[in-house]
C-alpha cells in the first residue's frame, strides 16, 4: 500500500529527529522504518538505492532518504524525505553556532572544547579504520590510499584533483569491460530529465547570482566555495573536511584550525548528516565578517548550496538507477575514489592530532610541522581517554563527546 504524504511526513520526521551516529546508524534506522517495520520498500530496492547514492557526491544517507521518498510519492515525497532528514539538525546547528560565537571565548567553555577536540581526533580515526576495512581490498587500493595521503599532506594537492585522478584511474582500469548504454526508455524521459536539471540547477544558482548582482562579495564567495564542495563530496564528510579546513583556514582565513575542530565536534552531537558542519562554518564565517545578520545569511546560503545539489542528483538520476548500477566502469571509479579517500582522511587525522597535541604548528613546503617544545600533556591524556571510550569500550559517540567535555572541565577547575 502506498503511504500518504502525511504518513511520509510523520515517518521521515521521526527518522530526522533520531538520526544520530553517522551514516551507518542513519541507514540502519531507515532500513528498520521503511523495509522491516512498514514494508514500503523491498530489500533489493533499498540496497540498490543505497548503491546508487554511494556513487553520488554528497551525504549518502540524506540522498537515500530523498530517493526513498521519491520512490514512494514522487517529487513531493522526495522533498519530504530529504528536508526532514536535514532540518532538525540544521536548527540545532544554528543554535549551537550562535552560542559558540557568543560564549566560545569564555575560559571554562574553551576548557570544555579541549575535551571535545580530543574526542574529535579519535572520532576521525574511528572513521578512518571503518572505511579502511571496506575500501582497502588489494595492493592497488593501498597504493591509492598512500598516494592520496602524500598528495594532500606533503604536496597540498587540492581534494578535487585527487578525486578526479582516482576516478579516472579506476574508470580506466575497468575500461576493458563494456558498459550498458543509458537507454532512456519510453515516455519522454530524456526531456523530463533535462527539465529537472534546469529547474534544480537554476534553484541552486539563484541565491549566488542574487548575491553577486547585489555586490555582496562575501556571500558570493561563500556560495561559490560551498557549491564547489558539494560537487566533490565523495567518500563522506570526513574526506572533504581536510580540503575544507585547508581552504577555510589557509586560503580564505574565515576560521582558525581550532574553530574547525570545534565545529566538527558540535556537528557530531546533532542529528542528520555530518556535512551540516558546512552550515556551522558558514555561520561562524558570517559572524566574523559582520555579526548576526551576515551570519544568518551566510549560514542559510551555505545550507542551500550544500543540499540543493543533492535533490538535483536524485531527481535527475533516480529514473536511471538500474541502468547506472549496471555500469562496471562507474563502480571501478567509485572503488578508486574510496581508496584515495582513506589517504585523505588519514591526512585529516594527522592534521587534527597535531593541532590538538601541540600549541604551535608551522606550515612548511612539505606540510604541517609541530614545534616539539609546545607539546601539551593534557590534550594527549584526553585523547587517550577518548580512545578507551570509543575504540575500547564502544561508548556511543554523543555520550563520549559529553564525557570528554566534562572531564576537560574538571581538569580545568583542578588546575
ZILINCOR-V671217 format. One record per backbone hydrogen bond with DSSP energy under -0.5 kcal/mol. CO is the residue of the C=O (numbers start at 1). NH is the residue of the N-H. Records with the same first field share a line. If there is no record, write none. Layout:
CO=NH, NH
This chain:
4=8
5=9
6=10
7=11
8=12
9=13
10=14
11=15
12=16
13=17
14=18
15=19
18=20
19=272
21=25
22=26
23=27
24=28
25=29
26=30
27=31
28=32
29=33
30=34
31=35, 36
32=37
33=38
34=40, 41
42=46
43=47
44=48
45=49
46=50
47=51
48=52
49=53
50=54
51=55
52=55
53=56
58=60
59=63
60=64
61=65
62=66
63=67
64=68
65=69
66=70
67=71
68=72
69=73, 78
70=74
73=77
74=78
75=79
76=80
77=81
78=82
79=83
80=84
81=85
82=86
83=86, 87
84=88
86=90
87=91
88=92
89=93
90=94
91=95
92=96
93=97
94=98
95=99
96=100
97=101
98=102
99=103
100=104
103=106
106=109, 110
107=111
108=112
109=113
110=114
111=115
112=115, 116
113=117
114=118
115=119
116=120
117=121
118=122
119=123
120=124
121=125
122=126
123=127
124=128
125=129
126=130
127=131
128=132
129=133
130=134
131=134, 135
132=136
135=137
138=142
139=143
140=144
141=145
142=146
143=147
144=148
145=149
146=150
147=151
148=152
149=153
150=154, 155
151=157
152=156
158=161, 162
159=163
160=164
161=165
162=166
163=167
164=168
165=169
166=170
167=171
168=172
169=173
170=174
172=175
174=177
176=178
181=183
188=192
189=193
190=194
191=195
192=196
193=197
194=198
195=199
196=200
197=201
198=202
199=203
200=204
201=205
202=206
203=207
205=209
206=210
207=211
208=212
209=213
210=214
211=216
212=215
215=217
216=220
217=221
218=222
219=223
220=224
221=225
222=226
223=227
224=228
225=229
226=230
227=231
228=232
229=232, 233
232=234
233=58
236=239, 240
237=241
238=242
239=242, 243
240=244
241=245
242=246
243=247
244=248
245=249, 250
246=250, 251
247=252
248=254, 255
256=260
257=261
258=262
259=263
260=264
261=265
262=266
263=267
264=268
265=269
266=269
267=270
273=276
274=277
275=278
276=279, 280
277=281
278=282
279=283
280=284
281=285
282=286
283=287
284=288
285=289
286=290, 291
287=291
291=295
292=296
293=297
294=298
295=299
296=300
297=301
298=302
299=303
300=304
301=305
302=306
303=307
304=308
307=311
308=312
309=313
310=314
311=315
312=316
313=317
314=318
317=320
318=321
320=324
321=325
322=326
323=326
324=327
326=180, 328
327=330, 331
328=332
329=333
330=334
331=335
332=336
333=337
334=338
335=339
336=340
337=341
338=342
339=342, 343
340=344
341=345
342=346
343=347
344=348
345=349
346=350
347=351
348=352
349=353
350=354
351=355
352=356
353=357
354=358
357=376
360=371
362=364, 369
364=367
367=364
369=362
370=372
371=374
372=375
374=359
375=377
376=380
377=381
378=382
379=383
380=384
381=385
382=386
383=387
384=388
385=389
386=390
387=391, 392
388=393
389=395
396=400
397=401
398=402
399=403
400=404
401=405
402=406
403=407
404=408
405=409
406=410
407=411
408=412
409=413
410=414
411=415
